[in-house]
């Protein structure tokens, strides 16, 4: 899957996950939020999220902390 992390209106990261056939830039155009913080691909392997790649057209890439954001978003205790 592809993903974007954008800054929401409160300045917090907001995760968006979408199919690989959708371009990062096309998805970005659909979002009302501010700047793009990260973009790339996310995979779940052996129970762990792995973020990699990026979007040249948006000038954004996967960051080391992105996998932690995904883990927290999908944990039962908390929501991002």
VENMOMO-V616610 format. One line per field, one symbol per residue. burial: b if it has 9 or more other C-alpha atoms within 8 Angstrom, else e. A space follows every 10 residues. Layout:
BEGIN
burial = ???
END
This chain:
BEGIN
burial = bbbbbbbbee eebbbeeeee eeebeebeee eeeeebbbbb bbeeeeeebb bbbbbeeeeb bbeeebbebb bbbeeeeeee
END
